[in-house]
Amino acid sequence: MSEVHDIAIIGGGITGASLAYFLQGRRSVVLLEQETALGFHSTGRSAAEFTRRFHSPEVGRLTQASADFMMTPPPGFAEIDLLRPRGNLLIADAEKAGHLRTVYDTERANAPKDTPPVELLNVEQAMEKVPFLDPGWVSVAFYDPDCWDVEVEILLQGYARGAKSQGAAFQQSASVTGAVRENGHWVIETSAGEIRAKTVVNASGGWADPAAGILGAAPLGITPHRRTAISVKVPGHDLTHMPEVNEIDELFYFKPDAGQLMVSPADETPVDPHDAWPEELDVAYAAHYLSECTTLEVTHVAHSWAGLRTFAPDRLPVIGFSGQVEGLFWLAGVGGYGIQTSPAVGQIAAALLCDAPMPDPIAGIDPRLFSPSRLER
Ligand SMILES: Cc1cc2nc3c(=O)[nH]c(=O)nc-3n(C[C@H](O)[C@H](O)[C@H](O)COP(=O)(O)OP(=O)(O)OC[C@H]3O[C@@H](n4cnc5c(N)ncnc54)[C@H](O)[C@@H]3O)c2cc1C
């Protein structure tokens, strides 16, 4: 009989890789990824933002608990900083000016610990930060300095390298297609052969419900939502130090990305799990929103893409052992914040799987909030 691993992780995105890393060699691990490369789906298509504001209290806490790791990763984890300062400019047109001031007051009052304060800006001050804003559209703005670009690929590879150095095996081109429980462990059928493990972790992102079905569990209503982005050239403008810009209700956002401007219409269309691609209408909306609030003329879209943001019905992550199927652990539903919360989410999952106390940065977070039991019927 082939080796029985302690844990098989389905999914080589940021969620599966962070768990493999934070298990720190305490369990024997094999990670199974259906694609040829890690991070091929959501993880490789994100807006790469880290911000402690504008989330539910639970997601805010997970992000805060991830900040130390992101800002000061362990020696040797990454060859460059994982976070780069970006800043975030929140803008509103005349109709939403009052609403923006209310959001500003709330953010000022509830500032996350140790973060610099937000600043209310008039149109001229906003245009000092983003000269191509249209003063005919923007009415008022506020600036949040606590917004960072994440080096997503470096973070993902740091997790993978660290996990492998602790003995974890990573198998790419290994799609999980079937599983049966035999003698207290799983016999897992994959496109790369059979794997045995005592526990299977379902970190399959948009595929979380169908993957759980392979293991005999009922779906939890974890649904992928498509989000689109386009990339446009902005000749004559140096974007290096420009902040990210968000419409106050996140109707759209744009930010510098590899010398161009990434623009998203912040769409959120429920879809079946698949290799997401952009729909023409969403691409057109992205270009329209940018043209509307700036003086830029968008004549050419250099590149467009889409990815899946996958949510449980209550929009909280799902982390914990199944109450229905022995040997199944859920690690899914990290929505639009899976990159920035990956240090905390990976550590919570690792502690639960090892029946260990929650380590320091996450000690104040009650993992029962994220238990699949809240969704199991
Ligand atoms: C446009 C966009 C912008 C975003 N912006 C941000 C942001 O600014 N900040 C942030 O923190 N987050 C952001 N996100 C969200 C973030 O990208 C996700 O939360 C995160 O990548 C989810 O990671 P994951 O590992 O759960 O999923 P994935 O990266 O999708 O990984 C799941 C993996 O499971 C594999 N898999 C599925 N089924 C099987 C199977 N049967 N066998 C083997 N393998 C399987 C898939 O191939 C996939 O690689 C954004 C997402 C999008 C789309």
PDBQT file of the ligand as one rigid body, heavy atoms in Angstrom, charges set to zero:
ROOT
HETATM    1  C1  LIG A 401     -10.313  40.584  -9.777  1.00  0.00    +0.000 C 
HETATM    2  C2  LIG A 401     -10.030  40.123  -8.361  1.00  0.00    +0.000 A 
HETATM    3  C3  LIG A 401      -9.502  41.025  -7.449  1.00  0.00    +0.000 A 
HETATM    4  C4  LIG A 401      -9.170  40.582  -6.159  1.00  0.00    +0.000 A 
HETATM    5  N1  LIG A 401      -8.530  41.455  -5.343  1.00  0.00    +0.000 NA
HETATM    6  C5  LIG A 401      -8.098  41.031  -4.120  1.00  0.00    +0.000 A 
HETATM    7  C6  LIG A 401      -7.320  41.902  -3.296  1.00  0.00    +0.000 A 
HETATM    8  O1  LIG A 401      -7.025  43.030  -3.678  1.00  0.00    +0.000 OA
HETATM    9  N2  LIG A 401      -6.906  41.427  -2.084  1.00  0.00    +0.000 N 
HETATM   10  C7  LIG A 401      -7.214  40.166  -1.650  1.00  0.00    +0.000 A 
HETATM   11  O2  LIG A 401      -6.817  39.811  -0.535  1.00  0.00    +0.000 OA
HETATM   12  N3  LIG A 401      -7.928  39.328  -2.426  1.00  0.00    +0.000 NA
HETATM   13  C8  LIG A 401      -8.370  39.728  -3.647  1.00  0.00    +0.000 A 
HETATM   14  N4  LIG A 401      -9.096  38.892  -4.445  1.00  0.00    +0.000 N 
HETATM   15  C9  LIG A 401      -9.508  37.597  -3.895  1.00  0.00    +0.000 C 
HETATM   16  C10 LIG A 401      -8.396  36.580  -3.909  1.00  0.00    +0.000 C 
HETATM   17  O3  LIG A 401      -7.808  36.499  -5.179  1.00  0.00    +0.000 OA
HETATM   18  C11 LIG A 401      -8.993  35.237  -3.491  1.00  0.00    +0.000 C 
HETATM   19  O4  LIG A 401      -9.670  35.359  -2.252  1.00  0.00    +0.000 OA
HETATM   20  C12 LIG A 401      -7.926  34.157  -3.318  1.00  0.00    +0.000 C 
HETATM   21  O5  LIG A 401      -7.049  34.122  -4.403  1.00  0.00    +0.000 OA
HETATM   22  C13 LIG A 401      -8.595  32.790  -3.156  1.00  0.00    +0.000 C 
HETATM   23  O6  LIG A 401      -7.583  31.831  -3.036  1.00  0.00    +0.000 OA
HETATM   24  P1  LIG A 401      -7.923  30.294  -3.037  1.00  0.00    +0.000 P 
HETATM   25  O7  LIG A 401      -6.664  29.560  -2.814  1.00  0.00    +0.000 OA
HETATM   26  O8  LIG A 401      -9.067  30.055  -2.093  1.00  0.00    +0.000 OA
HETATM   27  O9  LIG A 401      -8.521  30.009  -4.500  1.00  0.00    +0.000 OA
HETATM   28  P2  LIG A 401      -7.733  29.728  -5.874  1.00  0.00    +0.000 P 
HETATM   29  O10 LIG A 401      -6.575  30.650  -6.042  1.00  0.00    +0.000 OA
HETATM   30  O11 LIG A 401      -8.754  29.741  -6.957  1.00  0.00    +0.000 OA
HETATM   31  O12 LIG A 401      -7.156  28.282  -5.655  1.00  0.00    +0.000 OA
HETATM   32  C14 LIG A 401      -7.987  27.143  -5.639  1.00  0.00    +0.000 C 
HETATM   33  C15 LIG A 401      -7.262  26.076  -6.432  1.00  0.00    +0.000 C 
HETATM   34  O13 LIG A 401      -7.955  24.826  -6.313  1.00  0.00    +0.000 OA
HETATM   35  C16 LIG A 401      -7.718  24.111  -7.510  1.00  0.00    +0.000 C 
HETATM   36  N5  LIG A 401      -8.709  23.042  -7.619  1.00  0.00    +0.000 N 
HETATM   37  C17 LIG A 401     -10.057  23.156  -7.707  1.00  0.00    +0.000 A 
HETATM   38  N6  LIG A 401     -10.639  21.939  -7.793  1.00  0.00    +0.000 NA
HETATM   39  C18 LIG A 401      -9.636  21.016  -7.771  1.00  0.00    +0.000 A 
HETATM   40  C19 LIG A 401      -9.589  19.607  -7.839  1.00  0.00    +0.000 A 
HETATM   41  N7  LIG A 401     -10.709  18.851  -7.955  1.00  0.00    +0.000 N 
HETATM   42  N8  LIG A 401      -8.382  18.990  -7.800  1.00  0.00    +0.000 NA
HETATM   43  C20 LIG A 401      -7.230  19.702  -7.677  1.00  0.00    +0.000 A 
HETATM   44  N9  LIG A 401      -7.221  21.071  -7.615  1.00  0.00    +0.000 NA
HETATM   45  C21 LIG A 401      -8.396  21.727  -7.656  1.00  0.00    +0.000 A 
HETATM   46  C22 LIG A 401      -7.874  25.179  -8.583  1.00  0.00    +0.000 C 
HETATM   47  O14 LIG A 401      -7.240  24.803  -9.797  1.00  0.00    +0.000 OA
HETATM   48  C23 LIG A 401      -7.223  26.394  -7.922  1.00  0.00    +0.000 C 
HETATM   49  O15 LIG A 401      -5.871  26.570  -8.325  1.00  0.00    +0.000 OA
HETATM   50  C24 LIG A 401      -9.435  39.264  -5.746  1.00  0.00    +0.000 A 
HETATM   51  C25 LIG A 401      -9.995  38.363  -6.667  1.00  0.00    +0.000 A 
HETATM   52  C26 LIG A 401     -10.279  38.771  -7.958  1.00  0.00    +0.000 A 
HETATM   53  C27 LIG A 401     -10.831  37.779  -8.929  1.00  0.00    +0.000 C 
ENDROOT
TORSDOF 0
